[in-house]
Amino acid sequence: MQLDLEPGDFVINPKNKQWGIGQIQSVIKNKITVNFQNHGKQVLDANFVDLEKVKKNEY
């Protein structure tokens, strides 16, 4: 589980890079809601998806 992620952070899903950069909307236990540029809002299970934080100079 990724405890270092919080609402407002920008991330990518390495398994679905075509989704584009996403912004975390909420983190509730192991459920992370992310709004992706190219794929809309997704609710992801942190136990199965390793999101990568995007540094500010990368978006």
trRosetta pair geometry for C-beta under 8 A, 3 or more apart (Angstrom, degrees):
i j d omega theta_ij theta_ji phi_ij phi_ji
1 30 5.6 -92 -115 -112 117 92
1 46 4.6 65 -136 120 70 124
1 47 6.3 -20 -75 -76 81 64
2 5 4.9 42 124 -3 114 114
2 32 7.5 0 60 -57 114 147
2 46 5.2 -134 22 -154 85 119
2 50 7.0 131 -57 -138 124 60
2 51 6.4 -105 19 45 170 92
4 53 7.5 -69 114 -44 111 136
5 9 5.4 -128 -151 54 73 154
5 11 6.9 6 -127 -65 125 139
5 24 5.8 160 170 -82 106 162
5 27 5.9 151 103 -84 94 144
5 32 6.4 8 109 -122 144 136
5 46 7.9 -165 40 -111 135 127
5 51 6.5 55 -88 74 151 128
5 53 7.1 -163 -97 -75 86 100
6 9 5.7 105 58 -21 58 114
6 24 6.7 143 107 95 24 145
6 27 6.2 -90 -119 11 41 137
7 24 5.2 -135 -115 113 38 96
7 25 6.1 -4 -129 166 98 18
7 26 5.7 4 -82 -91 114 39
7 27 6.5 -140 -44 0 74 88
8 23 6.8 -21 -146 -172 23 101
8 24 6.5 -32 30 66 28 91
9 23 7.3 159 83 -152 37 59
9 24 4.8 21 55 17 84 124
9 53 5.9 -62 -180 -124 120 98
10 21 5.5 3 -175 180 109 112
10 22 7.0 156 -155 81 59 39
10 23 5.5 -34 -97 -96 69 69
10 24 7.7 -136 -76 -2 22 80
10 53 7.1 87 79 -162 58 62
10 54 4.4 -61 112 56 102 110
10 56 7.9 118 33 -93 130 49
10 59 5.5 -84 154 -7 161 159
11 21 7.3 144 72 -159 30 66
11 22 5.4 -30 67 67 81 91
11 23 7.8 140 20 -102 76 21
11 24 6.3 60 0 -46 119 96
11 34 6.3 -76 59 -128 118 139
11 51 4.2 14 178 171 141 119
11 52 6.2 143 -159 72 80 41
11 53 5.7 -50 -99 -100 78 39
11 54 6.1 -176 -101 -7 20 90
12 17 6.0 23 176 -121 123 71
12 19 7.5 151 -153 71 70 98
12 20 7.6 -112 -117 142 90 23
12 21 6.0 -56 -76 -105 85 56
12 22 7.0 136 -98 16 36 86
12 51 7.0 157 73 -160 33 75
12 52 5.3 -18 58 60 85 98
12 54 5.9 86 -19 -59 92 111
13 16 4.5 6 97 51 120 91
13 17 7.1 -148 79 -71 63 39
13 19 5.6 27 37 41 115 139
13 22 7.1 33 -22 6 93 133
13 34 7.7 153 -48 84 109 159
13 36 7.5 -45 1 -93 114 136
13 44 7.4 -166 -101 -97 127 156
13 49 6.2 -35 -136 -169 105 121
13 51 5.9 -47 -92 -108 63 77
13 52 7.9 163 -96 18 16 80
14 17 6.5 6 -146 -63 33 91
14 50 6.7 -15 25 85 120 90
14 51 7.9 170 -7 -129 82 30
14 52 5.6 74 -49 -13 103 120
15 49 7.1 -111 25 -131 125 86
16 19 4.6 48 128 -16 106 115
16 39 7.2 20 145 -41 130 165
17 20 8.0 73 167 -62 50 24
18 38 6.4 -96 149 97 65 146
18 39 7.8 95 107 -50 75 117
19 22 6.6 -9 130 -47 115 113
19 36 4.2 -36 164 -177 103 154
19 37 7.4 124 149 49 57 71
19 38 5.4 -172 -164 67 32 94
19 39 3.9 -44 -135 2 91 135
19 42 7.6 -32 -152 -12 146 146
20 36 5.5 130 64 177 85 90
20 37 3.4 -75 113 54 147 111
20 38 4.0 119 -7 1 120 101
20 39 7.0 176 29 1 90 87
21 36 7.2 167 94 -144 26 67
21 37 5.6 49 53 -16 67 119
21 54 5.7 -33 -131 -7 112 167
21 59 5.1 101 -127 -115 171 126
22 34 3.9 49 150 166 138 113
22 35 5.9 160 -157 77 85 36
22 36 3.9 -44 -85 -87 105 68
22 37 7.0 -128 -77 -9 54 67
22 39 7.9 -45 -80 56 115 101
22 42 7.4 -57 -127 36 154 108
22 51 7.9 -82 63 -142 121 128
23 34 6.9 159 74 -156 29 71
23 35 5.4 -16 56 57 84 93
24 27 6.5 3 178 -47 128 97
24 32 6.2 -56 -133 -172 105 101
24 33 7.2 104 -163 79 61 56
24 34 5.5 -40 -98 -100 53 79
25 33 4.3 -55 62 105 108 104
25 34 6.6 -176 4 -97 86 22
25 35 5.7 80 -46 -19 115 99
25 41 7.1 -2 -7 -132 150 105
26 31 7.9 8 105 110 96 90
26 32 7.5 -176 92 -149 52 43
26 33 4.6 26 46 37 86 115
27 31 7.5 163 -153 87 42 53
27 32 5.3 -4 -108 -108 77 78
27 33 7.8 -142 -67 23 40 71
27 46 8.0 47 -146 -52 98 137
28 31 5.1 -13 68 64 85 101
28 33 8.0 27 10 -10 98 101
30 45 5.7 26 135 -160 105 70
30 46 4.5 -131 -163 42 73 100
30 47 5.4 13 -172 -27 141 94
31 43 5.7 -6 -169 -175 104 101
31 44 7.3 146 -155 74 53 40
31 45 6.4 -31 -98 -100 61 56
31 46 7.3 -118 -60 -9 14 92
32 43 7.4 155 77 -157 40 51
32 44 4.9 -26 65 64 92 93
32 45 7.9 167 20 -93 81 8
32 46 5.5 91 -17 -62 113 97
32 49 7.7 -122 47 76 123 121
32 51 6.9 -106 106 -10 160 144
33 41 6.5 0 -175 -169 95 99
33 42 7.3 171 -149 87 52 41
33 43 5.1 -22 -97 -101 77 74
33 44 7.7 165 -88 18 27 71
34 41 7.3 163 86 -147 39 53
34 42 5.4 -16 62 61 87 89
34 44 6.3 2 10 4 113 118
34 51 7.2 167 -68 -109 153 148
35 40 6.8 -50 -148 -178 69 37
35 41 4.9 -25 -100 -90 74 73
35 42 7.9 162 -92 17 28 67
36 39 4.1 7 83 52 133 91
36 40 6.4 -2 56 43 82 21
36 41 7.7 174 17 -81 71 21
36 42 6.2 18 -5 3 114 114
39 42 6.3 7 120 -40 113 122
44 48 7.6 -135 180 71 83 90
44 49 4.6 -54 178 41 124 151
44 51 7.2 113 93 -51 156 116
45 48 4.8 43 86 24 105 104
45 49 6.4 117 68 8 56 97
46 49 6.6 -75 -116 59 30 79
46 51 7.9 -62 -118 5 79 103
54 58 4.9 -128 -176 82 92 122
54 59 5.4 70 134 -37 136 115
55 58 4.8 89 60 -2 77 111
56 59 7.2 -78 -156 39 32 90
